[in-house]
Structure formats: C-alpha cells, structure tokens
Amino acid sequence: FKESNGPTDSYAAISQVDRLQSEPESIRKWREEQKERLEQLDANSRKQEAEWKEKAIKELQEWYARQDEKLQKTKASNRVADEAFYKQPFADVIGYVAAEEAFVNDAEEIFPGTEWERVAQLCDFNPKSSKQAKDVSRMRSVLISLKQAPLVR
C-alpha cells in the first residue's frame, strides 16, 4: 500500500498533466499572478482588520474612561448637593413644608366657587408627563369637568 499526493486514478493524473502542458504560457502566467494578487489582497485585508480592531478597542477604552469620569463628577456634585441639603434644619420635610405653606397661603383667599380651581392647581393635568403606573384619566376628566362647571348646591 502506497500513499499518494496526487490523483489515485492514473487516467486523472495523465489528464491533469496534459491540461498543465496544453495550457498556454500566458494563461499559466495570468493564473499565477492572480493567485499572488489574491494572496496579497487577503494579507492586506487581514492587516486592515487587525488595525480596525485595535482602533476600536482603543476608542472603547477611551469611551469607558470618559464615562467613568462623568460618573465620578456626577457622584461628587450629588454628594456636595446632598450635604448642603441635609445641613439645613428639617431637611427631610422641606419640600413638603414649602408645598403646604403655598397651599395655606392660597387657602386664606377662599372665595366661594374657587375650590376646584385650587384643586386643579395641585393636580398635573398633562397626561404625558405623569409617570404613574395607574390609569388616572377618568379622575383627570372628572376634575376638569368640575373645574369648568362646578357643582351647584
């Protein structure tokens, strides 16, 4: 048993040799040049792909560095703002107190028929800006209709 590198069929080997010998020199030369050109193009494309990957990795690392820097700046500014906020007395209820004071100031000017207008001031009637999970459209429509046409007693 012998190993062979070429075709095992003797007729196939003869036909291959005939084809190589019968092929004109110009075609053989063109075929070799094409093979070299294709190998060169493949090498160039692999080189270019490697350069692109290196460039992409570098840009990604720069982007991560910028994002980390922004995050650190945001954290620092938030810490400063929180410290300034919590140094104030009764800081946990400051927002609630301010809203309550405004409501009380408005309540002092109570006139008959202005109740729904005051309620409407406390409500957000913009359906796009509400970030609630519940559907409050019916309540919103009731409040709007009561504001436009108050109940008669």
C-alpha positions as CSV (number, residue, x, y, z in Angstrom):
1,F,0.0,0.0,0.0
2,K,1.5,3.3,-1.1
3,E,0.4,6.8,-0.2
4,S,-0.1,9.2,-3.0
5,N,-0.3,13.0,-3.1
6,G,-2.0,13.3,-6.4
7,P,-5.0,11.7,-8.0
8,T,-5.2,8.0,-7.4
9,D,-6.7,7.3,-10.8
10,S,-3.9,7.1,-13.4
11,Y,-6.0,8.5,-16.1
12,A,-6.9,11.5,-14.0
13,A,-3.2,12.1,-13.4
14,I,-2.5,11.9,-17.1
15,S,-5.3,14.3,-17.9
16,Q,-4.1,16.8,-15.3
17,V,-0.6,16.7,-16.7
18,D,-2.0,17.1,-20.2
19,R,-4.0,20.1,-19.1
20,L,-1.0,21.7,-17.5
21,Q,1.1,21.1,-20.6
22,S,-1.5,22.1,-23.1
23,E,-2.3,25.4,-21.2
24,P,-0.7,28.3,-22.9
25,E,2.1,30.1,-21.1
26,S,0.1,33.4,-20.9
27,I,-2.8,31.8,-19.2
28,R,-0.5,29.9,-16.7
29,K,1.3,33.2,-16.0
30,W,-2.0,35.0,-15.5
31,R,-3.2,32.3,-13.2
32,E,-0.1,32.6,-11.0
33,E,-0.3,36.4,-11.0
34,Q,-4.0,36.1,-9.9
35,K,-3.1,33.7,-7.2
36,E,-0.3,36.1,-5.9
37,R,-2.7,39.1,-6.2
38,L,-5.4,37.3,-4.2
39,E,-3.0,36.3,-1.5
40,Q,-1.7,39.9,-1.2
41,L,-5.3,41.2,-1.0
42,D,-6.1,38.6,1.7
43,A,-3.0,39.7,3.7
44,N,-3.9,43.4,3.3
45,S,-7.4,42.8,4.4
46,R,-6.3,40.8,7.5
47,K,-3.8,43.5,8.3
48,Q,-6.5,46.2,7.9
49,E,-9.0,44.2,10.0
50,A,-6.4,43.9,12.8
51,E,-5.8,47.7,12.7
52,W,-9.5,48.3,12.9
53,K,-9.9,46.0,15.9
54,E,-7.0,47.8,17.7
55,K,-8.5,51.2,16.9
56,A,-12.0,50.0,18.1
57,I,-10.5,48.7,21.3
58,K,-8.7,51.9,21.9
59,E,-11.8,54.0,21.2
60,L,-13.9,51.8,23.5
61,Q,-11.4,52.2,26.3
62,E,-11.4,56.0,25.9
63,W,-15.2,56.0,25.9
64,Y,-15.2,53.9,29.2
65,A,-12.7,56.4,30.7
66,R,-14.9,59.4,29.7
67,Q,-18.0,57.7,31.1
68,D,-16.2,56.8,34.3
69,E,-15.0,60.4,34.6
70,K,-18.5,61.8,34.1
71,L,-19.9,59.4,36.6
72,Q,-17.3,60.4,39.2
73,K,-18.1,64.1,38.6
74,T,-21.8,63.5,38.9
75,K,-21.3,61.5,42.1
76,A,-19.2,64.3,43.6
77,S,-21.6,67.0,42.7
78,N,-24.5,64.9,44.1
79,R,-22.6,64.4,47.4
80,V,-22.0,68.1,47.7
81,A,-25.6,68.9,47.0
82,D,-26.9,66.3,49.4
83,E,-24.6,67.6,52.2
84,A,-25.7,71.1,51.6
85,F,-29.4,70.0,51.7
86,Y,-29.1,67.9,54.8
87,K,-27.3,70.6,56.7
88,Q,-30.5,72.6,56.7
89,P,-32.8,72.1,59.6
90,F,-35.8,69.8,58.9
91,A,-34.4,69.0,55.5
92,D,-36.4,65.8,55.2
93,V,-39.7,67.7,55.2
94,I,-38.6,70.9,53.5
95,G,-40.3,70.1,50.2
96,Y,-43.5,69.1,51.9
97,V,-43.4,72.2,54.1
98,A,-42.9,74.6,51.2
99,A,-45.8,73.0,49.3
100,E,-48.0,73.1,52.4
101,E,-47.2,76.8,53.0
102,A,-48.1,77.7,49.5
103,F,-51.4,75.8,49.8
104,V,-52.2,77.5,53.1
105,N,-51.4,81.0,51.6
106,D,-53.8,80.2,48.8
107,A,-56.4,78.9,51.2
108,E,-56.5,82.2,53.0
109,E,-58.0,83.7,49.9
110,I,-61.0,81.4,49.9
111,F,-63.9,82.6,47.8
112,P,-67.0,80.6,47.1
113,G,-66.7,78.8,43.7
114,T,-62.9,78.7,43.7
115,E,-62.5,75.3,45.3
116,W,-62.0,73.3,42.1
117,E,-59.5,75.9,40.8
118,R,-57.4,75.3,43.9
119,V,-57.7,71.6,43.5
120,A,-56.7,72.0,39.8
121,Q,-53.5,73.8,40.9
122,L,-52.4,70.8,42.9
123,C,-53.1,68.3,40.0
124,D,-51.0,67.6,37.0
125,F,-53.3,67.6,34.0
126,N,-50.7,66.7,31.4
127,P,-51.2,63.0,30.6
128,K,-47.8,62.6,29.0
129,S,-45.8,64.0,32.0
130,S,-47.4,61.7,34.5
131,K,-45.2,58.7,35.3
132,Q,-47.7,56.8,37.3
133,A,-48.4,53.2,36.6
134,K,-52.1,53.6,37.3
135,D,-54.6,55.0,34.8
136,V,-55.9,58.3,36.2
137,S,-57.5,59.6,33.0
138,R,-61.0,59.3,34.4
139,M,-60.2,61.2,37.6
140,R,-58.4,63.8,35.5
141,S,-61.5,64.2,33.3
142,V,-63.8,64.5,36.4
143,L,-61.6,67.2,37.9
144,I,-61.5,69.1,34.6
145,S,-65.3,69.0,34.2
146,L,-65.8,70.1,37.8
147,K,-63.4,73.0,37.2
148,Q,-65.3,74.1,34.2
149,A,-68.8,73.6,35.6
150,P,-68.7,73.5,39.5
151,L,-71.4,71.7,41.4
152,V,-74.4,73.7,42.4
153,R,-75.6,73.3,46.0
